[in-house]
Amino acid sequence: MVPVRREGDFARSLPGGDLIAAGLDDLARGVESVEALLVSIGAPRLVRLGYRVPNPLPDPERRLYERLCAEDPFTAHSRYNALIRRLVSFERAAECAS
């Protein structure tokens, strides 16, 4: 079993950690945000890496894309992909730091 990490400072120290830390905080408070949806997308891998992901949101990929479309439909696709790249960057860095 992987030990549960302290999400705060450790998460923020990695690339994309600001988004992950904010998403974890939002999920813990029951807030649906871009960051919370991003963490929900990455929840399976984040849990395997030892993060406690409280109450991941259902269908996060669709909900994140719809949220980005509502803000600006012309940039939603590129923004979605950029967010996913930051998530993957964080996951890879956390894996290396283990």
C-alpha positions in Angstrom: 0.0 0.0 0.0 1.3 3.4 -0.9 1.4 5.9 2.0 -0.9 8.8 1.7 1.0 12.0 0.8 0.6 15.3 2.4 -1.2 17.1 -0.4 -0.3 20.7 0.5 3.3 21.8 0.1 4.4 18.6 -1.6 1.8 18.9 -4.3 2.5 22.6 -4.9 6.2 21.9 -5.3 5.6 19.8 -8.5 4.8 21.1 -12.0 1.0 21.7 -12.1 0.9 21.3 -8.4 -1.0 24.6 -7.9 -3.9 23.1 -10.0 -3.9 19.8 -8.2 -3.7 21.3 -4.7 -6.6 23.7 -5.5 -8.6 20.8 -7.0 -8.1 18.7 -3.9 -9.2 21.5 -1.7 -12.3 22.2 -3.8 -13.3 18.5 -3.8 -12.9 18.4 -0.1 -15.3 21.4 0.2 -17.7 20.0 -2.4 -17.0 22.8 -4.9 -17.1 22.0 -8.6 -14.4 24.0 -10.3 -12.1 23.5 -13.3 -9.4 22.3 -10.8 -11.8 19.9 -9.1 -12.8 18.4 -12.4 -9.2 18.1 -13.5 -8.3 16.2 -10.2 -11.4 14.0 -10.7 -10.1 13.1 -14.2 -6.8 12.1 -12.7 -8.3 10.5 -9.5 -7.4 6.9 -10.3 -3.8 7.6 -10.9 -3.5 10.1 -8.1 -4.9 7.6 -5.7 -2.4 5.0 -6.9 0.3 7.6 -6.2 -0.9 7.9 -2.6 -3.1 11.0 -2.8 -6.4 11.1 -0.9 -9.0 12.3 -3.5 -12.2 13.2 -1.7 -15.4 12.7 -3.6 -14.3 12.8 -7.2 -16.9 14.2 -9.5 -18.7 11.9 -12.0 -18.1 12.3 -15.7 -15.4 14.8 -15.2 -14.1 14.9 -18.8 -17.4 15.9 -20.3 -18.2 18.4 -17.5 -14.8 20.0 -17.8 -15.1 20.5 -21.5 -18.6 21.8 -21.2 -17.5 24.3 -18.5 -14.7 25.5 -20.8 -17.0 25.8 -23.7 -19.4 27.9 -21.7 -16.5 30.3 -20.8 -15.2 30.5 -24.4 -16.2 28.0 -27.1 -13.4 29.1 -29.4 -10.6 28.2 -27.0 -12.2 25.3 -25.1 -10.4 22.5 -27.0 -6.9 23.9 -26.6 -7.5 24.9 -22.9 -8.8 21.4 -22.2 -5.7 19.8 -23.7 -3.4 22.2 -21.9 -5.1 21.3 -18.6 -4.7 17.6 -19.3 -1.0 18.1 -20.1 -0.5 19.8 -16.8 -2.3 17.0 -15.0 -0.1 14.4 -16.7 3.0 16.4 -16.0 2.1 16.5 -12.3 1.4 12.8 -12.2 4.8 12.0 -13.9 6.7 14.3 -11.5 4.9 12.8 -8.5 5.7 9.3 -9.7 9.4 10.2 -10.0 9.5 11.8 -6.6 8.1 8.6 -5.0 
